[in-house]
Amino acid sequence: MSNLIEIIDLEIDYGIVKAVKGINMSIPKGSIVAILGANGAGKTSTIRSISGLTKVKSGKIIYKGEEIQNKPTFEIVKKGIMQSPEGRMILNGLTVEENLLVGAYTVKTKIIDGRNVTRRRQILGNLNEVYTYFPILKERRTQQANTLSGGEQQMLAIGRALMSNPDCLLLDEPSLGLAPLIIKDIFNIVKKIKEAGKTILIVEQNAKQTLKIADYAYVLEVGKIKAHGKAQEMLENKDLIEAYLGS
């Protein structure tokens, strides 16, 4: 399996605070890779550097063979990387469907299998795909987005990220503040998205639930990788769970 993203010797500083200290990671195409660890470990800084939201001090982020570190976010989105942010960032004053359509702003008319597929047709196809994953969003498509429950807002945030039909989906703390049953539902949907061919990089504190759906995982502690390996093997390693991920 070839790697969609390679992170090489990545360093990120915030003034005198060194958030990420020379880490190396590989994200294989068509996989779910997890970055785990406590608050302040450097997880969000790492994922935000991939989407262009955080500046890289040194090191490389290689996507499809091209260096993308410190490129503008809009360029990275056009290349096929989209992030569902921590905190969801739902757009108040817009309906559920209007929020979703905001995620499709980079979609353009293009040639697919020799046919001219219009922008509108692509957007409608992407919208139907999102509604297949999240039927509740279709039911609530005319509802004001800020009136959704926390779990529904998280579904909306992920759905909005999918509207550009990205090759790589970045998820930042999708379980934050949600009830266990809702977390299980969302993680099951994330697994289905991967099975449909997407590559997913997920940042999480909820280690056990994440390891159940991931293929591979990295554990960060104060900006360094303390452990990495196949997700199932890490899930079965009780010493690792207790040492770095909480018993």
N, C-alpha and C positions, 0 to 999 in steps of 0.2 A: 504493500500500500504506500503510495507516494505521499509526501508531506505537502499540505496546502500552505502551511505557515511554518517558518523556522525563526526562532528567537535566539539570537547569538550574543552572549556577553552583555546583556541589557542592563544599563544603569539609569536610574531616574533619581534626580535630586530635587528637593524643594528648599532652596537656600542651603541652610546648614544641615537639614535633615535628608539623609540618604534613604529613600523609600525602597529602592530595588538595587541589589548589589551584585550585578554581574551574573544574571541567571541565564540558563539555556533551556529551551523547550522546543518540542516538535508537536505539531498538530496535524495528524494524518488526514487526508481527504476522506470524507464520509464517516468520520468518527465523532464521538463525544469525548472531549478532553476536559477534565475538571481541574481548577486551581482552588485548593482548599487552604484553610488556615483561619486564625483568629483575626479580630479587628487589628489594623495596623501592621498586618503581615506583608502588605505590598500587593495584594490580589487585585484590587480595583485599579491601582496605578498601572499594573501590567496590562490589564484589558483595555484601559483607556489609552494607553500608548499605541495599541494596535489600531484603534479607531481614530487616532489622531487628536484626541482630546487632551492628552498629556504629552509634554515634550520629553524627548529622550536625550539624556546627557551623552551617552556613548553606547555603542553596540549596534546591532542590526535587527530589523524585523523584515523578513523576506516572505513575500506573498506571491505565489505562482512564479517564483524565480526573480522577482523584482523587489528591490529595497523600497520600503514604504515609510520607514521611520521619519517622523516630523513632517510628513506631507499633510496638506490641509484635509480636514475631515471630509469635505464634499468630494474631493478627489478619491479618497479611500472608499466612500460609499459607492461611487460610480464604478469602482473596480470590483465590487461584489461583496463588500464587508458591511454588515449592518449591526448596530448595537441596540439592545433593549436595556435601558439604563436602570441603575439602582434608584429606587423611589418612584419608578414608573413614568413620572413627568407627563401625566395626562393633560391635554390641553383643555382647560376650562372654557366654557362658552361654546364648545363644539359638540356635536352629537358623536355617538360611537362611530358611525360610518365616516363622518367627516374627519375624525381622528385617524382612522385607518387610511383614508385617502391621502392624508399628509405624508404618510410613509411611501407613497408611490410617486413622489415628485421627480425622481430620476428616471422613471420609465419612459422610453421613447419608442416610436415606430421603428421596427426593424425587420430584416429578412430572416425568416425561420423556415428551414427546409424548402427554400426557393420561393416562399410565399411572403407577400408583404403583410405583416401583422401590425395593425394600427395600435397606437398607444392605448386608446380606449378599450380595445379588445383585450390587450394584455392586462390592463388594470382590472377589468371585470373578471378575467380568469384568476388573477391573484386574489381578488376579493372573495370569489367563490371558494378558493382553496382555504383561505383563512376561516371562512364560515364553516367549512367542513371540519376543521380542527376544533373550532370554538363555536358550536351551534348557539350558545347563549348570546353571543355577540350579534348574531343575525336576528334573534328575537328582540334584542334591545337596540337595534341599529339606529332608530330615530330618537333614542333616549339621550339626555344630556350625560356626557361621559363622566362628569364629576359626581353623579348620583349612583354610580355602580358600586358594588361591594369591593373590598380590597382584592379578593380573588379575581373578580371580573375585570378590575382595572389591570391586574397583572396579565391576564389573558389578552386584554386590549393592547398593552405595551408590546407583548411578544408578537401579536398579530400585526401591529403597525410596522414592526421591524421586518416582518415577512413580506410586506406589500411591495417591496422593491425586488422581490425574488432573489435574495442574496445567495451567493455560494457558501458564505460563512456567516453564521449567526452568533453574535456575542451576547451572552446573558449574564447580567451583573446582579447577583443576589435575588433571583426570582422568587425565593421562598420567604423573603423578609416580611415579618409581621403577619403571616398567614397561618390559619389553623392546619393541623396535621393532615386532615382529609383533603383539604384544598391543595396542599403541597403535593400530596400523592397524585391527585388528578393532573396537576400541571406538569409534574415530572413524567407522567405517562404520556402526555401529549408531546413533550419535548423528545421523548424516545421515538414517537411516531414520525416527528419531523425529521429526525436523523434517518429513520428507515426509508423516508421518501427521497433521500439523497443529499441532504444538507450536512455540512460540517458544523459542529457546535462546540464553542469554547464557553464553559460555564464557570463563573466565580461564585463560590458558596461558603457559608459557615456551616450549613447543615450537611455535615460530611457523610453520614450514613445513608441518607436518602439519595444523595448525589452519586455516591459510589455504586449504588444499585443500578443506575442507568448509564454510567460512564464506561468507556472502554479503557481509559488510562487516566491517571491523576498525578498531580504534583502538589506537594504540601509545602507551603511557604511559612517561614517564621522570621520575623524582623528582616524581610527583604532577601532572604536566602532560601534556596531549596533544601529542605531537610530530608525529604524522602520523595520517591516517585516510583511508579510501577503500574502494573495492570490493576484496574479498579477492583476486580473480584479478589485478587490476592491481598490487596490492602484492606479490604473490608473484613477479611478473615484474620488479619494481624491485630490481635487484641492489644499487644504492647504498643504498636504504632498508634492505634486509636486513642489509647489512654495518654500517651506521651504528647501528642500534638493536636488531636482532634476532639478531645473530651470524652470521658467514659459515659 
